[in-house]
Amino acid sequence: MPVWGVWQGDRFVFSTSPESRKARNLIDNPQVAVHLEDGNVVIVIEGRAVELRDAAELLAFLDVYNPKYKWNFTPDQVARGVFAVRPEQAFAWLGGEGEAFGGTATRWQFEPDSSPTDR
């Protein structure tokens, strides 16, 4: 399911209705893959989604999310259903034409401190 989101430090943060199937699935199984919609420049991160509940974290999310998408969500509207994903691994490649995939495919594994190591 596509989501709009923002990068905050070393995490991708997004929101969804807390009653949605997506939110319920994330609570039951937090393993996720997140990727761009662009098929020519592919970036995929895999990690675990954690629901944010801390008021300061939610305000920080709104400070970035609202201007990016021209919304005016309030803290009450996002008290539930905001998730953060810290990458555990990432994949990237150029799609496009020809043999771009073979020469550009890359995978990173992230250490617990979120520092990537190229593999």
C-alpha positions as CSV (number, residue, x, y, z in Angstrom):
1,M,0.0,0.0,0.0
2,P,1.5,3.4,-1.0
3,V,2.2,5.9,1.8
4,W,3.3,9.5,1.9
5,G,6.1,10.1,4.4
6,V,9.2,12.0,5.4
7,W,12.7,11.2,6.5
8,Q,13.5,12.2,10.1
9,G,17.1,11.5,10.9
10,D,17.7,7.8,10.2
11,R,14.0,6.8,10.0
12,F,11.2,7.0,7.4
13,V,8.0,8.2,9.1
14,F,4.5,7.9,7.7
15,S,0.9,8.0,8.9
16,T,-2.2,6.0,8.2
17,S,-5.6,5.7,9.8
18,P,-5.3,3.7,13.0
19,E,-8.4,1.8,12.0
20,S,-7.1,0.9,8.6
21,R,-6.1,-2.7,7.6
22,K,-2.6,-1.3,7.0
23,A,-2.2,-0.1,10.6
24,R,-3.7,-3.4,12.0
25,N,-1.3,-5.4,9.9
26,L,1.7,-3.4,11.0
27,I,0.7,-3.9,14.7
28,D,0.5,-7.7,14.0
29,N,3.6,-7.9,11.8
30,P,5.9,-4.9,11.8
31,Q,8.3,-6.1,9.1
32,V,7.9,-3.8,6.1
33,A,9.5,-2.8,2.8
34,V,9.3,0.8,1.7
35,H,10.2,2.0,-1.8
36,L,9.9,4.9,-4.2
37,E,7.2,4.9,-6.9
38,D,9.9,5.5,-9.6
39,G,10.7,2.4,-11.6
40,N,13.8,3.9,-13.1
41,V,15.6,4.8,-9.9
42,V,14.7,2.1,-7.4
43,I,15.4,2.4,-3.7
44,V,13.9,-0.1,-1.3
45,I,14.4,-0.2,2.5
46,E,13.4,-3.0,4.7
47,G,12.9,-2.7,8.4
48,R,10.4,-2.8,11.3
49,A,7.6,-0.3,11.7
50,V,7.1,1.1,15.2
51,E,4.1,3.2,16.1
52,L,5.1,6.6,17.5
53,R,3.3,7.7,20.6
54,D,5.6,10.3,22.1
55,A,4.1,13.8,21.8
56,A,7.5,15.4,20.9
57,E,8.1,12.9,18.1
58,L,4.6,13.4,16.7
59,L,5.1,17.2,16.7
60,A,8.4,16.8,15.0
61,F,6.7,14.6,12.4
62,L,4.0,17.3,11.8
63,D,6.7,20.0,11.5
64,V,8.1,18.2,8.4
65,Y,5.0,16.4,7.0
66,N,2.5,19.3,7.0
67,P,4.7,21.7,4.9
68,K,5.8,18.9,2.5
69,Y,2.2,17.9,1.6
70,K,0.5,21.2,2.3
71,W,-1.6,19.7,5.1
72,N,-2.7,21.1,8.4
73,F,-2.9,18.0,10.6
74,T,-3.0,18.6,14.3
75,P,-1.4,16.5,17.0
76,D,-4.9,15.2,17.9
77,Q,-5.3,13.9,14.4
78,V,-2.1,11.9,14.5
79,A,-2.1,10.7,18.1
80,R,-2.4,7.1,16.6
81,G,-1.3,5.7,13.3
82,V,2.1,7.3,12.8
83,F,4.8,4.7,12.2
84,A,8.6,5.0,11.9
85,V,10.8,2.6,10.0
86,R,14.6,2.4,10.7
87,P,16.2,0.6,7.7
88,E,17.8,-2.8,8.4
89,Q,18.8,-3.2,4.8
90,A,18.4,-1.2,1.6
91,F,18.6,-2.0,-2.1
92,A,19.0,0.4,-5.0
93,W,19.5,0.2,-8.7
94,L,18.8,2.1,-11.9
95,G,16.0,0.6,-13.9
96,G,15.8,2.4,-17.2
97,E,17.2,1.0,-20.3
98,G,19.8,-1.6,-21.3
99,E,22.1,-3.1,-18.7
100,A,21.7,-0.4,-16.1
101,F,20.5,-2.9,-13.5
102,G,23.6,-5.1,-13.7
103,G,26.0,-2.3,-13.2
104,T,24.2,-0.3,-10.6
105,A,22.5,-2.8,-8.2
106,T,23.7,-2.3,-4.6
107,R,22.7,-3.6,-1.2
108,W,23.4,-2.2,2.2
109,Q,23.1,-3.8,5.6
110,F,22.6,-1.4,8.5
111,E,24.3,-2.0,11.8
112,P,22.1,-1.5,15.0
113,D,23.5,2.1,15.3
114,S,22.1,2.7,11.8
115,S,25.5,3.2,10.1
116,P,25.3,1.5,6.7
117,T,28.0,-0.9,5.6
118,D,28.1,-1.6,1.8
119,R,27.9,-5.2,0.9
